[in-house]
Amino acid sequence: MNIETANRLYELRKKNGLSQEELADKLGISRQAVSKWERAEASPDTDNLILLAKLYGITLDELLNTEDAKDLAMENQESGKLEEVTENKKEEPKEKQKEEIKDDDDEELSPKNKMILDVSSGVIAISCVIAFFILGFLLPHGIGWSCYWVIFLLIPILISLIEAILKRRMTKFSYPIVVVFVYCFLGMRFHDLTYTLFNVEFTGFWHPMWILFLTIPIYYMIATPIDNYVHKENISE
């Protein structure tokens, strides 16, 4: 199956708010089978194409163009591997079930989005290294070397932000690392700053800025139900 068809199947699944596992359950097949379709490593058989078109509320012509449909039919005929669609599917060995249920984040991304994530990761890493050396050499009294090493924490922060956007999952964002970044930077950079808060005099930000860590469980308490709501099954069978 060509990559255009694979991307089409991926886009239709995401458009209808289905995960690979949810779509697999509806078709009575394994999640790995859906993943292979979307990576152009395998082709859905005729029965599954009909079920997909019905599930998405479109015609077979809209699901695939005529040439793609012919190619898929030839592939299925040559391979002789037609997947059975049945609700009373036999129970598979536990080890195989574990392998299929296992969450593989890379398989949830389309080839295009995976490439975006890979390229962005490299650019972010190189940019942070360059920025650290620039700040280290330019800032006086060694402040750049002693305080701005936290810039390396921006690498997982920014990569996770891009991943969270691509996957539309707030829980993929590395919020705990953001808290560590802010806490360490304020604590080191302004360790000699004196200020008054609630009629109490403080020096530096190590205390009471530790309170930032209390926002971590709050973040996940909010993000998790939002993710579940966004990715819940939103079409009827």
N, C-alpha and C positions, 0 to 999 in steps of 0.2 A: 504494500500500500504506500502511495506517495505521501510526502510530508504535508502537502496541501490538504489532503483528505484527513490526515491525522489531526492537523490544526483545526479543521472544521468540526470534527467530533469533540475536540477539547473545548472549543468555544461554545458549542451548543450545550455541553454539560454545565459549564460555568454559568452560562446565561440563564439556565434553569435552576441554578442554585443547588446543584448536586455535587457531592464529593464522589470520588471514584468508588468508595465502598458502598455508598448509597445507590449509585447507579448499578453496581454489580448485583446488589440484593434484588433490585427490581427486575433484572434480566435473568437472575438465577445462575450467575456465573461468578468467577473469582475476580477479586479486585485487580489481580495481576493481569488478567486478560484485558480489562479496560485500560490499564496502564500501557500494555503493549500496543493496543490500537492507537493510543495518543502519541506513542513514540515511533509509530510507523514500523513496528517490529512484527506485527501480525494484523490480520484483517478480520473484521466481523463477518460471520456467515450470513446467508440470506435471511434466516429466521430472525437473527439479531438485528439486521438492518430494518426489517419490518417493525420489530418491537421498538427500536429507537425512533423511527419516524412517528409511530403512534404515540410514544411517550412524549415526544417534543411537539406533537400537534402539527406536523408538517408532512408533506408528501415525500416519497422516495426521490423524486426528481429534485426537490429542494434539499434533501439530505445529501444527495450525491448527484453529480452530473452523469449523463449517460455513459461516457467513456470510463469514468471511475467505477460505475456499477459493473460494466463488462469486465474490467480488470479484476475486480474483487471476485466476480463469479468464476473467472478462470483460475484465480489463485486457489479458491476454495475447492474447485473441482480437481485440480492437480494435487493438492495436498491431501485431500480426502479426510480432512480433519474438521468435521462439523460439530460445534458445541451444542449439546442438548439443553433445551430450555424447559425446565420442569420445576414445579414448586416442591416436589418431594425428592429433592436431590439427595443422594446417599451421603451419609456423613463421612467426611474425609479424615485421614489420620490427624491426630492433634498437632504433630509437628508441622504438617503442611498448613493447617489452619492458622497456626501462629505466624508462619512466614507470610501468609496472605494478608493477615490483619495488621501485621507490623506496619507502622507508619513510616513511609519513606517520603520526606519532605520534597526531595528533588522531583519525584514523580508527579507532584501536585502542580508543578510549574510547566508551562508550555516551553518548547525549545527556545522560542524567542525571549521569553521572560527569564529563562535560566541563563541565557547568554548575557542579558542585561545585568543580572545579579553577579555573574562571574567577572564581567568587565568592570563593573562598578567597584567590586571588592578590590581588584588590583589597583585601580586609580586611587581609591581612598587610602589604601595602605601606603602607596608611594608618596601621596600628598602629605600624609601625617609625618612620615619620616623627614621629608624636606622641610616642612614647617617647624619641626622640633629643632633641627640644626640651625635654621635661620634665626629662630628666637634665642637659641643658646648662644650664638655668636653676637647677636645684636643687642640684647638686653644687658644692662650693666650689672656688676656685682654678682655675676653667676646666677642671677634669678632665673634666666631661661633654662639653665641646666637643672637647677634644684627644684623648680616649681612646675615647669611646663612639660615634664615627662608624662603628666596625665593626659597629654594630647594623644598618646597611643591608645587610650581608652575610647577615643572617638572612632577607632577602626571597627570594633564590634558594635558600637552604638549605631553608627551610620549604616553599616551593612544590615543590621537587624531592622532598621527603619525601612530600608528599601524592600527587604523581604516581607515585612509586615504589610507594606502597601501593595506589593504584588500579590500576596496571598489573602489580603483583606482580613488579617488576623492581628488584633492588638496585642495578643499574648506572645507573638513572635518578636515584638520589640523588647530589647534588653533594658527595660526600665531600671532594674537594680544597678546596672553598671552606670547609668546616668546619675543615680544618687551617689554612688561612690566617686564619680568624676567631680561632681559639684562639691561634695564634702571635702575631698582631698585638696582640691584647688583652693577653695576658700580658706581651709585650715592652714595650708602652707604659705599662700600668698599674703594673707592678712593676719599672720600669727601675732603681730605686735600692735594691732589696731585695738584701741580702747573705746568702748561705747557703753551707753546705759540703756537697759531694756527692763521695763517694769520696775523702775527705781532700783535696779540691781546693776552694778558695774561689771562688765565682762571685758576680757582681753583675748583677742583672737576669736576664731569661729569654731574651734574644735568643740567647744561647749557654748551655747546649747544647740548647735546645728546638727547634732546627732539625731535630733527629732525627725530629720528628713527620712531616716530609715523606716520610720513608722508609716510612711506613705507607700512603701512597697506592697504590703498586704492589701492596702486600700486600693491600689492600682489594679491588682489582679482580681479583687472582689468585683470591680467594675468592669474590667476588660473581658473576663471569662464569660459572663452572661451575655455581653454584647456580641462576642464572637459566636456564641451558640445561637443567638437570635438571627444574626446575619446569615449563618450557614445552615440554618434549619431547613428541613424539607418544605419547599414552598409550591410544589405542584402536586396535584392529585394523580393517583395511579389511574 
